Amino acid sequence: MPEMLSKTKHAVVIAGAGPTGLMLAGELALAGVDVAIVERRASQELAGSRAGGLHSRSIEVLDQRGIADRFLSQGQVRQVAGFAWIPLDISDFPTRHAYVLGLWQNHIERILAGWVDELAVPIYRSREVTGFVQDDDGVDVALSDGQSLRTQYLVGCDGGRSLIRKAAGIEFPGWDPTTSNLIAEVELTETPELGLRHDAKGIHAFSRAEYEIRDGKVIYMDCGPVRVMVTEQHPGGAGEPTLRDLREALIAVYGTDYGIHSPTWISRFTDMTRQAAAYRDRRVLLAGDAAHVHAPAGGQGLNTGVQDAVNLGWKLAQVIKGISPDSLLDTYHAERHPVAARVLRNTMAQVALLGRVDERAKALRDTMSELLGMDEPRRRLAAMITALDIHYDLGEGHPLLGRRMPDLELVTAVGRLRVFTLLHAARPVLLNFDEPGGLDTTPWADRVQLVDAKYVGAWELPVIGTVAAPAAVLIRPDGYVAWVGDKTGQGLADALTTWFGPPA
Ligand SMILES: Cc1cc2nc3c(=O)[nH]c(=O)nc-3n(C[C@H](O)[C@H](O)[C@H](O)COP(=O)(O)OP(=O)(O)OC[C@H]3O[C@@H](n4cnc5c(N)ncnc54)[C@H](O)[C@@H]3O)c2cc1C
């Protein structure tokens, strides 16, 4: 049909240029896939403050692509993660990034957008995806300007209210909000005390967007607009919040509105907790907030979305290129749904710990603080919040199987190099620590880099501790270990076929 022929085509269309969509676009472009993003916003400018930083595993995945320094140079490093505001020191974690990077979401998005731009990904801005129709060969994507795009796969990275999820008819079961907070950037005629307040009416804070970390403490700048967060006394107000709502909420908590005026933005967040029942419906996939929403406690939403993208990107690229069957895409749901389900549970637990302020609730928090002062509980919860403990179920075997590959410093024929450097191009790597020539990967030589290496130090995993040094490891482009070898190479051909397609 002539009409079909005139449609602009892309191998993948992503709805939404938030952190998840941008990361996914970068991953696909690195793999040489023709990808385009459709974004409602005219520019990357973000109205409102959302995520405040990056956790260790997210910094690691950016390091795996050689772009972590772009973020580190712009942010503030703190050695603590938190669970329901109880600080968890992570400075002893075996990672090069044993800290939280404080960096506002608008900066994170700006840096990601710069990377995606370098990779020449087209972004159709100032228009929305309004619907789609999928058939056996592809998806027709309708845009708000009347245009239509034809694509092999459509990925909904379009946030918590995802049109893609709704149009695909994917269920979003979970729990309605029990608390609701207003956040805003404003000017004040009176000066409130900056910092956090936790009282019978909820959690509230005054702060400034600009701050420094000194001796592990947040020090706010003396001037500039004030950021306010205040718990609403009636959760889940409908519609966009107004200055009047903010005034009323402040007076209910502080007895004054501090002469609040000239808001730059006002928004609302709640503890609504929901997760897509399926991350895939044939040629349509979901990632990021489109697939899971929860309270911001612990700062995990953006991080989980970025890591969804890194799990999905290389798989989708291999399917598009005909390297792998499209059943590889089912491993995306199988691996990432349980990860976000844990995030949902831990944020609900944090909200429960923070929700009440009376002597009994205080006793519970004190008990948790005491427990989290002990090494083992602290490590477990901090590894969960920072996502360093992710374990994809790839079967029985060595503890490295299905876990993140540590960024070891290797000695190779071309000199010393870090494992993560080998992942910059988002291609799989087989590291052989045994005698060179012992592993035959010839039929996969076009897809998998084989590197003979030596490493003399300990193999230490977060929470688990020291593990036996393997003779070889097969690392997926997302940095997770797909196979661990003894000296025989048994199972390698199967693992290569499962993850990187049949032999050539
Ligand atoms: C107050 C608050 C604090 C938070 N703090 C943290 C934190 O500290 N750490 C953390 O990790 N996370 C935090 N989060 C969560 C974080 O902001 C989100 O998880 C993150 O933005 C999700 O990224 P995303 O790309 O999946 O979705 P979004 O950021 O929502 O991006 C979706 C994009 O899709 C676009 N879009 C929507 N519909 C369409 C359409 N039909 N067509 C085209 N484009 C469309 C939107 O314009 C947007 O750009 C916080 C959130 C809030 C509200």
The ligand as an SDF file (V2000), in Angstrom:
LIG
                    3D

 53 58  0  0  0  0  0  0  0  0999 V2000
    9.5320   13.6150   44.4030 C   0  0  0  0  0  0  0  0  0  0  0  0
   10.2060   12.4990   43.7060 C   0  0  0  0  0  0  0  0  0  0  0  0
   11.4580   12.1230   44.1310 C   0  0  0  0  0  0  0  0  0  0  0  0
   12.1080   11.0790   43.4930 C   0  0  0  0  0  0  0  0  0  0  0  0
   13.3400   10.7310   43.9330 N   0  0  0  0  0  0  0  0  0  0  0  0
   13.9940    9.7350   43.3190 C   0  0  0  0  0  0  0  0  0  0  0  0
   15.3400    9.4130   43.6900 C   0  0  0  0  0  0  0  0  0  0  0  0
   15.9260   10.0380   44.5630 O   0  0  0  0  0  0  0  0  0  0  0  0
   15.9480    8.4080   43.0320 N   0  0  0  0  0  0  0  0  0  0  0  0
   15.3360    7.7250   42.0210 C   0  0  0  0  0  0  0  0  0  0  0  0
   15.9550    6.7870   41.4720 O   0  0  0  0  0  0  0  0  0  0  0  0
   14.0850    8.0380   41.6070 N   0  0  0  0  0  0  0  0  0  0  0  0
   13.3980    9.0230   42.2350 C   0  0  0  0  0  0  0  0  0  0  0  0
   12.1630    9.3780   41.7960 N   0  0  0  0  0  0  0  0  0  0  0  0
   11.5470    8.6270   40.6990 C   0  0  0  0  0  0  0  0  0  0  0  0
   12.0290    9.0940   39.3250 C   0  0  0  0  0  0  0  0  0  0  0  0
   11.7610   10.4520   39.1330 O   0  0  0  0  0  0  0  0  0  0  0  0
   11.3410    8.2510   38.2660 C   0  0  0  0  0  0  0  0  0  0  0  0
   11.4200    6.8970   38.6300 O   0  0  0  0  0  0  0  0  0  0  0  0
   11.9720    8.4510   36.8920 C   0  0  0  0  0  0  0  0  0  0  0  0
   11.7450    9.7390   36.3770 O   0  0  0  0  0  0  0  0  0  0  0  0
   11.4200    7.4290   35.8940 C   0  0  0  0  0  0  0  0  0  0  0  0
   12.0080    7.6350   34.6540 O   0  0  0  0  0  0  0  0  0  0  0  0
   11.2330    7.1910   33.3370 P   0  0  0  0  0  0  0  0  0  0  0  0
   12.1160    7.6030   32.2140 O   0  0  0  0  0  0  0  0  0  0  0  0
   10.8490    5.7590   33.4580 O   0  0  0  0  0  0  0  0  0  0  0  0
    9.8760    8.0130   33.3500 O   0  0  0  0  0  0  0  0  0  0  0  0
    9.6680    9.6070   33.3070 P   0  0  0  0  0  0  0  0  0  0  0  0
   10.8110   10.3000   33.9430 O   0  0  0  0  0  0  0  0  0  0  0  0
    8.3060    9.8490   33.8280 O   0  0  0  0  0  0  0  0  0  0  0  0
    9.7350    9.9460   31.7620 O   0  0  0  0  0  0  0  0  0  0  0  0
    8.6610    9.6750   30.8990 C   0  0  0  0  0  0  0  0  0  0  0  0
    8.8170   10.5670   29.6630 C   0  0  0  0  0  0  0  0  0  0  0  0
    7.8160   10.2180   28.7200 O   0  0  0  0  0  0  0  0  0  0  0  0
    7.2240   11.3960   28.2110 C   0  0  0  0  0  0  0  0  0  0  0  0
    5.8850   10.9820   27.7780 N   0  0  0  0  0  0  0  0  0  0  0  0
    4.8410   10.5980   28.5510 C   0  0  0  0  0  0  0  0  0  0  0  0
    3.8110   10.1850   27.7940 N   0  0  0  0  0  0  0  0  0  0  0  0
    4.2120   10.3080   26.5100 C   0  0  0  0  0  0  0  0  0  0  0  0
    3.6080   10.0150   25.2570 C   0  0  0  0  0  0  0  0  0  0  0  0
    2.3660    9.5100   25.1820 N   0  0  0  0  0  0  0  0  0  0  0  0
    4.3020   10.2640   24.1270 N   0  0  0  0  0  0  0  0  0  0  0  0
    5.5720   10.7570   24.1880 C   0  0  0  0  0  0  0  0  0  0  0  0
    6.1940   11.0600   25.3340 N   0  0  0  0  0  0  0  0  0  0  0  0
    5.5240   10.8180   26.4770 C   0  0  0  0  0  0  0  0  0  0  0  0
    7.2620   12.3870   29.3420 C   0  0  0  0  0  0  0  0  0  0  0  0
    7.2110   13.7170   28.8890 O   0  0  0  0  0  0  0  0  0  0  0  0
    8.6180   12.0360   29.9770 C   0  0  0  0  0  0  0  0  0  0  0  0
    9.6730   12.7680   29.4150 O   0  0  0  0  0  0  0  0  0  0  0  0
   11.4880   10.4070   42.4090 C   0  0  0  0  0  0  0  0  0  0  0  0
   10.2260   10.8090   41.9540 C   0  0  0  0  0  0  0  0  0  0  0  0
    9.5940   11.8450   42.5950 C   0  0  0  0  0  0  0  0  0  0  0  0
    8.2580   12.2790   42.1060 C   0  0  0  0  0  0  0  0  0  0  0  0
  1  2  1  0
  2  3  1  0
  2 52  2  0
  3  4  2  0
  4  5  1  0
  4 50  1  0
  5  6  2  0
  6  7  1  0
  6 13  1  0
  7  8  2  0
  7  9  1  0
  9 10  1  0
 10 11  2  0
 10 12  1  0
 12 13  2  0
 13 14  1  0
 14 15  1  0
 14 50  1  0
 15 16  1  0
 16 17  1  0
 16 18  1  0
 18 19  1  0
 18 20  1  0
 20 21  1  0
 20 22  1  0
 22 23  1  0
 23 24  1  0
 24 25  2  0
 24 26  1  0
 24 27  1  0
 27 28  1  0
 28 29  2  0
 28 30  1  0
 28 31  1  0
 31 32  1  0
 32 33  1  0
 33 34  1  0
 33 48  1  0
 34 35  1  0
 35 36  1  0
 35 46  1  0
 36 37  1  0
 36 45  1  0
 37 38  2  0
 38 39  1  0
 39 40  1  0
 39 45  2  0
 40 41  1  0
 40 42  2  0
 42 43  1  0
 43 44  2  0
 44 45  1  0
 46 47  1  0
 46 48  1  0
 48 49  1  0
 50 51  2  0
 51 52  1  0
 52 53  1  0
M  END
$$$$
